[in-house]
Every structure is written in C-alpha cells, then in structure tokens.
Amino acid sequence: MRGWRLIGGMAAAAMLMGAAPDDPDFGPNLERFTYPWPVQTMTVDVVGEPASMAFMDIAAERPNGRTVVLLHGKNFCGATWASSARALVKAGYRVIVPDQIGFCKSSKPRAAQYSLAMLANNTRRLLASRGVSRATIVGHSMGGMLAMRYAIMFPDAVDRLVLVNPLGLIDRSEEGVPYNDVDSLWANERKTSYASIKAYQQANYYHGTWKPSYDRWVWMQTGMYAGQGRAIVSLAQAKTSEMIRTQPVAHELYRLKAPTTVIVGTLDRTAFGRGQASASLQQFLKAIPQIAPDAVRKMPKGNLVRLDGLGHSPQVEDPARFEKLLLETLG
C-alpha cells in the first residue's frame, strides 16, 4: 500500500505538470504487484511446457462449510476481488481466487491455444488439488463466460452459479461482427497504455464517470505491459480476445443445471466485439443489460437481478451494495 501511495503521488504530480506519468513496471506476471493474501501456484502443462497457475486460498473466519470460487474478467485479476473476498470470508465462506493461465500472476505461454474449456479444466484441477469437490462459482465478465463453461463441463461440482455482467450471452457472429485474427489483435494490444485502458473502462464500464479508486486496477493492468513483458502480455491478451469472440456460451445456456443468478449493472455499455464492427453496425449492437433478460429465460434455473445505476463492474464501483446482494444471493 505504501508503494501504491507513492505511485499515486507521482502520477498526480505528473498530471498537474501536464505530463503523463511513467507506467509502473510490475512484470509480465505481476511479480512486483502485491496481492491482498499470499499467492500460491499450481503447475499445469501447456503444449508440453510447465506453466504456473496462481491463486489465493483464503480461510473463513467462522467456517460454514461452503466454498466460493471467484473468477476474474479479462481486464481484471484475482486481486480485484479483494473487497468481495473479505466480505465472504467474514460471512463464513472459504474463498479461492485463481488467476487464469494467460492472465495476471499466472504464466502466459507463447504456444498456448486458449479455450474456455482449457481454463475450466485447469480450475477443476486446482479445486481438486485443494480438496474442493463442490463449490459456488462466481464469475465476472469473461469470468462469467468461464463460470458457465465450468458449470456445463462439471455440473456435479457446482452448487450455485452467480454471473456478474457476463460476456458470452450472445453470439456476435450472428449480428454480423467480423472475425479479427490474432495478429491484428496483437498489433492493437501492443498499443495499450494507461490512457487507452482508462478511456475504454470509463466509457464502457463506468458509464462516463471515474473515481480515483479505479486507478489502481488500471495501473495493475498497465504495469504488465511495461518493460520486457510487453510482447508476451499483449500476445496473451490478443489470444484471449479471440477466445472470447469465437467461443460464446449463448447456444448452450439450456445446459446450465445449477441455480443461476445473473447480476447486471444496468448502466453497463459493454458489447464485446464492437471495436471490430463497422460504424454502421456498432449502433445496433446491444450491451449486456439489453441481452441479459432473453439469455436468462433460456437458463433452466435462471434469475436476473438488476443493479440500477451501476455499470460493468459493480463489485468495484459500489462494493458495499454489491457484497450485500451477493451474500443475500448465496444465503
């Protein structure tokens, strides 16, 4: 936290002087970014090479015998769940928070061919290694897509599913969004900066508003791209963008057997793939709040909960309100 106060002060001073602050170099696997609890790793093989999957396993204060798994979004990390995890731990839940392969503190193998099924299988192996056979799965954004894929692949391992502004509820190909190859996505990812990340999140996640508390998560992401890790981080981000674009869960929602609660911030403007669509098509692409009702009706045990006045990341935008709802949902 002292380091973050220093970075925040330097950034503020630079902005006052009209200069852009230097991006902090946290390393391609966030080696120099501190998580709120000790980080452990599990080794998995990716195309014949060992890779490290990072995770936090947090014990409950007064255990109720239940485990909650928190799955991060594409532009987030396990650390982003810190406030939610504290609320869950205090309420008696054991909480496991992985960083998926290709993201954050986990390895980013150059040869990896990413799929939601691969990430789900890794998550299942992780939970098995921790002695967890059944859990509540909570996924945000891309993590919501992964949570659905996990529940479809391992239905007996899920007692409840909570999806927070999930991607994958619609097949953008059916709307005419063109395919964009990995090389094109990679070239665009190499242009990533603090300014580009903030502009995207401000417009899509936080409905044009901004709070200083959001900066920490932008710097976290920016810090992976800085220094020697830029090429490998941007490649992993490009490959996982293609994964999201080409692997929607929209056609398999009927396969979700667990009770499923979809929590949607009504001001979310996220429509994944909009950037690859033509200007004439962009105006017709519906954001998550508009597509969620129809998607939930296709889920056998689906329930939609709207958070009025919040955007794509309610757990970041209004932690207290989100955590109250999450605990009520799990209870």
PyMOL commands that set and color helices and strands:
alter all, ss='L'
color gray80, all
select helices_A, chain A and resi 2-16+78-90+116-129+142-153+155-157+172-175+182-189+194-204+212-225+227-246+250-255+274-276+279-282+288-297+314-317+319-330
alter helices_A, ss='H'
color red, helices_A
select strands_A, chain A and resi 40-46+49-58+67-71+94-98+135-140+158-164+260-265+302-307
alter strands_A, ss='S'
color yellow, strands_A
deselect
rebuild
show_as cartoon
